[in-house]
Amino acid sequence: MRRLTPYLLALPSWMWLAIFLVVPMAAMASVSLQTGNAIDGFAMTFSFSNYSDALGRYSTQLVRSLLYGGLATVAMLVIGYPVAYWIAFKGGTRKSVYLFLLLLPFFVSFVLRTISWNFLLSDNGILFGTLKGWGLLPEDFHVLATTVAVVGGLTYNFLPFMILPIYVSLERVDPRVIEAAQDLYATRTSAFRRVVLPLSLPGVFAGVLMTFVPATADPINAQILGGTANTMIGNIIQTEYLTNLDYPTASALSFTLMAVLLVGIFIYARALGTENVLEAAAR
């Protein structure tokens, strides 16, 4: 019985994954190979052409989603790493306060936060309307329905998911290691590059995964902050499912997106060096 205890403890998690992940994924895989319509019904025909047809029709949106997700992830890393570094090494006794402020926006729903950015960035809103009234911006200046607005919204909404993992990694860095590097005549830049950055790689790795994947698949920011020229693959999947009722195409697009993201994650892990990340995490 003692040998079975770990498996029994893990059984609820396995059942949860089976019911809410494996079963829906299997059902979606089956639907992606069917043909038909919502009126007459769908039948299994093993139509693998659904994938090529969907990719041929919506390759532009897929590439755009990867581009937006990549730009937002880079922006989050550039903004988030210094913030995490400052909290970890300069936050002092107020670290918990800063982390609470970082998580405070999550007390408001994702959609409402994005709508607030729509209000802020509107052509005649409180920000740009005022600047135009002062003559600091031309009347035809606008940010909404542009790449900048969508990428900015993605960066804002997912930024905490980049900061927190990096903060956790930096928090584990022993300050005496940095002092030892400086005692060996290393400059601050050299100590950061050779000591702090390698030890924070697990947080960077986790932060990129936690932001790039949801940012690439997100339909909300493109719908609220973008225009017809900023449609992302998440918007297409949502439309195919809920409006066009074309379940096979939507399922095929979902699996295609998942496959592309998995390949991208694998390449990223190989480029960063998974072994180095795991070694740093074990220290």
Residue pairs with C-beta under 8 A, 6 or more apart in sequence:
28 251
28 254
28 255
29 251
29 255
30 44
31 42
31 247
31 248
31 251
32 50
32 51
32 248
32 251
32 252
32 254
32 255
33 44
33 45
33 46
33 47
33 48
33 50
33 248
34 42
34 43
34 44
34 45
34 47
34 247
34 248
35 42
35 43
35 45
35 47
35 50
35 248
36 42
36 43
36 248
37 245
38 245
38 247
42 247
42 248
47 248
50 248
50 249
50 251
50 252
51 252
51 255
51 256
53 249
53 252
54 249
54 252
54 253
54 256
55 62
55 252
55 253
55 256
58 233
58 236
58 253
61 231
61 232
61 233
61 235
61 236
62 233
62 253
62 256
62 257
62 260
64 230
64 231
64 232
64 233
65 216
65 217
65 232
65 233
65 234
65 257
66 216
66 260
66 264
68 147
68 150
68 151
68 154
68 215
68 216
68 222
68 230
68 232
69 154
69 212
69 213
69 215
69 216
69 217
70 212
70 216
71 147
71 151
72 151
72 154
72 155
72 158
72 211
72 212
72 215
73 162
73 208
73 211
73 212
73 215
75 151
75 155
76 155
76 158
76 159
76 161
76 162
76 207
76 211
77 162
77 204
77 207
77 208
79 155
79 159
79 162
80 159
80 162
80 163
80 166
80 207
81 162
81 166
81 200
81 204
83 102
83 163
84 163
84 164
84 166
84 167
84 170
84 203
85 166
85 170
85 196
87 95
87 98
87 99
87 102
87 163
87 167
88 95
88 167
88 170
88 171
88 173
89 170
89 175
91 98
99 164
99 167
102 160
102 163
102 164
103 160
105 113
105 160
106 160
110 157
110 220
111 220
111 224
113 156
113 157
114 153
114 157
114 220
114 221
114 224
114 225
115 224
117 149
117 152
117 153
117 156
117 224
117 225
118 144
118 224
118 225
119 125
119 126
120 126
120 127
121 127
121 128
121 143
121 144
121 149
121 152
121 225
122 128
122 129
122 144
123 129
123 141
123 142
123 144
124 132
128 137
128 141
128 142
128 143
131 137
132 138
132 139
132 141
143 149
144 225
144 227
145 225
145 226
145 227
145 229
145 230
146 226
146 227
146 230
147 230
149 225
149 226
149 230
150 221
150 222
150 225
150 226
150 230
150 232
152 225
153 221
153 224
153 225
154 215
154 218
154 221
157 218
157 221
158 210
158 211
158 214
158 215
159 211
161 207
161 210
161 211
161 214
162 207
162 208
162 210
162 211
163 207
164 207
165 202
165 203
165 204
165 206
165 207
165 210
166 200
166 203
166 204
166 207
167 203
168 203
169 199
169 200
169 201
169 202
169 203
169 204
169 280
169 281
170 196
170 199
170 200
170 203
172 199
173 195
173 196
173 199
173 200
177 195
177 199
178 191
178 195
178 196
181 190
181 191
181 194
181 195
182 188
182 191
186 194
186 195
198 276
198 280
199 280
199 283
200 280
201 272
201 276
201 277
201 280
202 277
202 278
202 280
202 281
204 272
205 269
205 272
205 277
208 268
209 265
212 261
212 264
213 261
213 265
216 232
216 233
216 257
216 261
217 233
217 234
217 257
217 261
218 232
218 234
219 232
219 234
219 235
219 237
219 238
222 230
222 231
222 232
222 234
222 235
223 235
226 232
233 253
233 257
236 253
237 250
237 253
237 254
237 257
240 246
240 247
240 249
240 250
240 253
241 247
241 250
269 277
